[in-house]
Amino acid sequence: MAGPPPALARARILPATAMPPWGWLLLYFAAHVLGRVLVSPALELDEAEQAVWTQHLQWGYGAQPPLYTWLQWVVFQVLGVSVFTLSLLKNALLASAYVCVWLACRMLMPASLAAVAAASMLLMPQIGWEASRDLTHSVLLTTVSAATLAVVMALLHRPRPALYLLTGFVAGLGMLTKYSYVGFLAVLLLALLAGRDTRAVLLSRWTLLAVAVAALMVVPHGLWVLQHWNQAIESTAGKLTGKVPVGFVHGLWLGLSSLVLAVLAFAGPWALTLGLVFGRDALRAWSRWWRPAAPPAGAGVDMQALWRRYFLALGLLFLAMTVFGEVTRFKDRWMMPFLFLLPVAFFGCAPELAGHARLPRLRRVIATVAVLVLVLLTARVPYNALRDKPDELNQPVRELAQALRARGYAGKGTIVSNDRTLAGALRVQFPRAHVEVDDGDGILPAERPLLWVEPLTDALPALPQDLVLPYHFSASGDAPARYRYALLP
């Protein structure tokens, strides 16, 4: 292959009016970290799981590959176990996802438009909101998928051995991130293999070396999966189907309707915003995805054809999951590794939007959404308490830790709780203790001292050793949080 894609050649003619706003990106996610630290010392479920899992380095954790937990372990070792370090890693990964999407966009359009395209991911609720609220593995999955796309785009532009090795390394990271990465990689490879202008990149001896690099990285975890099949696969597969068996036709209807709703929930707000901002120009850009165009001159890559093949392969994957895999439900956040590249495809097919009169309007919309997300994420904790519907972040875990210390617990030994969120929060409050989640077998650890803690519901009668503490930001008349503990010295 020789020569860049036509869109890239055109983009070089257009002046880059501004550098990417790295400062705004860092400031935005630093504000997220600060807001998370200030709003509550308690943990969301995914945060709590990381707090517990990072006590040991393993080749796998439950239904998830190990990479996120490994990264969190490293951050904990360097900066300590805290809400700050939990939030720091996730927001650093989110920022990296935007950077990788910008790198992919930059090969197809001017820098100023690439920055807007990458920032428009904020308009996808699962990335702009849900990823900041309470996701871990899906955040890393999106980041690694974006890195994969950026490396592949660079490979299409100028194939060289170092990029093949980097592709294998990134693919290995992806398969250690979340199992759905395999689906994204398969769709991307199929789209590349199906095109004459992109097939030659894969049909190279360096591709075998890239595969070897990825395989070497994944083999240890693969062996762990074989030894823990029920944990790793069956629990994941159970999320894709309903608890009640249904017939084929009914199941097909459930699966396809769930898929459509998931795609609309993920991409609908983003697409609607672009349509309102650019009007007919947005429709013309969208139509280029499916409208056959003249083949590029020389040996360039037809990016519009590549996107068509990608989305066609993705549709076939989802259809196969529904028909042959009997998948009856799709969640909108599962679209993150597959549809995050919508801005790359859309703006890559319309680089002329860099000079569009309404582009500043889109910048203002994105900035407004960014501020709203930051404010609402911070305000939701006091808001939930004010309406007397406290959630995990309203739990008074710092006060609980102080009360347990006052009653004789020195912060060492073993802590056991039947609540995963509480267990993780106690790991942060007592970093010198070993924390376990009770699996219901009735067998307590032999190590001493042993502290047992569990949250209580209002239905259970009160005992003298119960701890009654007000929720964070709750009013004086609201029902308090209740905990029961037992301390074995």
Buried (B, 14 or more C-beta within 10 A) or exposed (E): BEBBBBBBBBBEEBEBEEEBBEEEBEEBBBBBBBBBBEBBBBBBEBBBBBBBBBBEEBBBBEBBBBBBBBBBBEBBEEEEBBBBBBBBBBBBBBBBBBBBBBBBBBBBBBBBBBBBBBBBBBBBBBBBBBBBBBBBBBBBBBBBBBBBBBBBBBBBBEBEEEBBBBBBBBBBBBBBBBBBBBBBBEBBBBBBBBBEBBEBBBEBEBBEBBBEBBBEBBEEBBEBBEEBEEBBBEEBBEEBBBEEEBEEEEBBBBBBEBBEBBBBBBBBBBBEBBBEBBEEBBEBBBEBBEEEEEEBEEEBBBBBBBBBBBBBBBEEBBBEBBBEBBBBBBBBBBBBBBBBBBBBBBBBBBBBBBEBEBBEEBBEBBBEBBEEBBEEBBEBBBEBBBEEEBBBBBBBBBBBBEBBEEEEBBBBBBBBBBBBBBBBBBBBBBBEBBBBBBEEEEEBBEEEBBBBBBBBEEEEEEEEEEBEBBBBBBEEEBEEBBBBBEBEE
